[in-house]
Amino acid sequence: MRRFLNELNKKRIERKISQKELPWQTIKNIYRPQDNSQLIPKNIYQTWENKLVGKNHYKSIQDFISVNPDLSFHYFDKDERDFYIKEFWGSHFISEIYSRAKFGQIKADIFRYCILAERGGYYFDISKGCKKQLSKLHNPNATALISFESNYCGILPDLENIYFFQCPERYLLQWGFGFIANHPFLIRTIDNICKAYPIFKGKLFSDPKSALISFSATGMFTKSVREVIKEGFVDPICQKGIDFDGEGIFIMPGSHARYLMFPDYADRKNEIIVE
């Protein structure tokens, strides 16, 4: 009976969301003149399974675009994302891991590291944003723009490097960041995913989301950045506290509507995350 009531309530919520968010709106690329006023290229990359979003989510995206009048916006749906990885990373083992991933979130994680490693620029999840202009958050000579989650990380950095980080007790977030091409943080993350693959390959996880965090998301990104810093990396890095000093938009208004088409991966249980 409880399961039936939960399903009934879920359908009611979905119907309520549909009434507010439909019809679907199509996201389009935005191209703007490029300049060399900073080291991080003025392009922002985003991905989702398709290019359809609800009405309020679409408005939130347009607001994010308007806050960044100097950036070009490039949206990749599933097919475009697949093509990119095959075209530019087909000879790298990360391409095989990408193809074996059972969760779209893992594919999106790999995509963000790869495209910024190859081209440089910014990445933001399709449901995220920032209230401040991204290019104004860092100095022109910055090679990286990073920030931290509000979530605590169970392991601290090594003590000799602990004071390098603004928030050493937190995970580095990866739903939004910016880098020059070939930045060591990105290259190390890609390499570490490849090294960790045998540990996760074909293994059944009762909580796939937690496994995914360790394999390709915030856990792996945090580990990789800490490793590079420990090795003495000294390039100009801009750290912007927790959630971009509170200016980050973690959930865009209306962005939940996308789960009407593609269910939230966090709800899945007892599954393999990568073959």
N, C-alpha and C positions, 0 to 999 in steps of 0.2 A: 504494500500500500504506500509506504514512504517513497519508494522508487517511482511509483506512478505519479505521486503528487509532485515530486521533484521535476520529472519530465514535463508535467502539465505546466508547472510554474515557469520552466525554461521556455516552453513554447509561447506562453503569455508575454514573457520578456522580449522574445524575438519578434513577436507581432508588434509590440509597442515600439521597438527600435525601428522596424520596417516602416511604420507609419511616419516616423520623424525623419528618416534618412533617405528614403527612396523618392524619386528614381536615382539610380547610380550616376555619378559624374565621372568623366574620363580625365585622368591626369595627363598633362602634356609637358614636353620638354620646354625649357625656357633658355634661350641663347642670348648672351649679352657680350659686349666687347671685352676682350681680355687685355690685361696690362701686366707689367712686371714690377708693380709697386710693392710686392711682398714675395717671399720665397714659396709659401704655400699657394699652389695654383687656385684661382678663383672659380673653381667648379665644385658643385656638391652632387654627390651620387646617392641614389636611394633605390630600394628594390622592394617588390612585393610580388605575389603570385600573378596578379594581373594589374591593370591600370585603372580599375574601377573602385571608387570610394563613395561613401554616403555624402549627402548634401552638406551637413555640418562639418564633416571631416574635410571636404573639399574647401570650404571656407577657411578652415584652420590652416590648411596648406597654403592657400593664397595669402593669408596673413603672414606666414613664415617667409614666403617669397618677397612680399613687399618690404619686410624688415631687412632684406639682403639685396638691395638693388644693384650691387656690383657682382653678384654671383650668377653663374649659369647653373640650371638645374637639369640633371640627367636622370630619368627614371627608367629602370630596367624591370620588365616583367620576367616571369619564369623562363620563357623561351629566349629572350635576349640575354638573360643572365647565364643560361646554359651555353649559349653560343659564345659569349665572351670568355668563359672559363676554358672552353675547348679551343678557341682561337688563340688566346694569349698564354694559356697555361697548360696546354695539352701535353707538352713534353715533361711537365713537372708532376711528381707523385701526388701533389695536392689536387690535381684534376681528377685522378682516380678516386680519391677519398670523397671529393665533391659528388661524383656520380654514384657512389655507394651510400651516401647519406640518406637516411630514411625520414628525416625531418627537414622541412623547408627552412627552419631556423638555422640549422647547421650550414646549409647551402648559403644562406644570407650572411652568416658569419664569415665563411671562407671568401665570399664575394667581396665583402668590405675590405678585408685585409689585402686581397689580391689586386683589386682595382686601384687602391690608393698606393700600394707598393709599386705598381706599374706606372701610374699617371700622376700621383699626388693629388691633393685636393681635400675636400671634406666629405664625410659620410654622416648621414642621420637616418635612423629608422623612419619609416613612413608615418608612424604614429607619434613621432617626437619632434621637438623643435626647440627654439630658443627665442627669448624676448629681445635679446640684444643682437645687433649686427655682428656676425661671426668674425669678419675681418677686423673689427674694432676690439675684439677680445684679446688680441695678442699683438706683439710688436712685429713690424714687417720682416725682421730678420729671424723670427721664430721658425724652427723646423718642425715643431709639433705643438698642437693644441690638445690638451688632455684634461680630464676632470674625473671626479670620484663619485661613486654611488653613496647613498646614505646607508647601505647595508655594510655591516662589519665583516671583515675578512678574518677567518679563524686563525690565520698564520700571519705574523708580522714580517716585514722585510728583515734582512740581516741587520744586526745592530750597527754595523759600521756605515750602513747606508740609510738608516731609518729616518734621519733628519733631512734627507734629500726631499722626501715626499711631504707635501702639505698635509695629507691625511693618510699617514702610513697604516692606520688601523682599518682602512676601508678598501673595498674593491675599486680598481680603476674601471670606470664605466666604458662601454664600447658601443652604446647606442648612438653616440655622437662624438666625433673627433676630427682632427685635421692633421695632415702630414705632407712633407715633401715626398717625392718619389724615392723609392728604395730606402725608406727610413728603417733603421735597425730594429725598432720596436715591431714593425710589421713583418719584416723578414724573419725575425726570431719567432714570432707567433706562428707563422706559416710552417717553419721548420719544426717547431714543437708539436704542432698538430700531427705532422707526418710521423714524428717519433712516437707519439702517444697512440697512434692508430691501432697497433697490434693489441693494446690493452683493452680497447673498447670494441674491437671488431667482433661482431656476432654475439656479443654478450647481452643477455636479457636484463633490463633494469626495471625494478618496481616503480621507481620514480625517474623517468627519462629526463625530466627537466633538470634535476640535480646533476645527472651524468653529463648532460649537454653543457652545463655551465663549466664543468671541469674540462671537457674535451675541446670545445671551440669558442666558448663565450667568455664571460668576465673572468672566470678562474684562470683560464689559459692565458688570456691577455695580460692579466695582472702578474702572473708568474713570469711571463716573457719580458715585460718591461723591467721588472725587478732584476732579472738576470743581466740585462744589458747595462743597467745602471751599476750593478755590482762590478762589471768589467771595466768601469771607468769612463763610460760615455759622457761627454761634456757639451754637446751641441746645445744651442738655445732652445729650451723647452718651456712652454707656457702652461702652468698648472692653474686651473680655475676652481679650486675648492670643490665642494659638494654640489653636484648638479649645476655646474657652471655658475658657481656662487649664487645659487638660488634662482638664476635666470632661465635655467633649462625648463622645457615643457615636457614632462615625462609622459603624459597622456593627453594628446590633442583632443579637444571636444569633438565628439562624433566618431572618433577612430575605432571605437568598439564595434561599429557596424560591420567592419570588414570580416568579423568572425561569423557573420551570417553565411558567407560564402566558403570560408576556410576556418574550421574550428581551431580554437586556441590550443597550441601544442602543450601548454601547461596542464591541460585536463587529461592528457593521455597517460596510461599506466601499463606496466608490464610489457614493455616493448624493447626491441633492438633499435639502437639509434643509428648504427652504421653497419653495413654488411661486411 
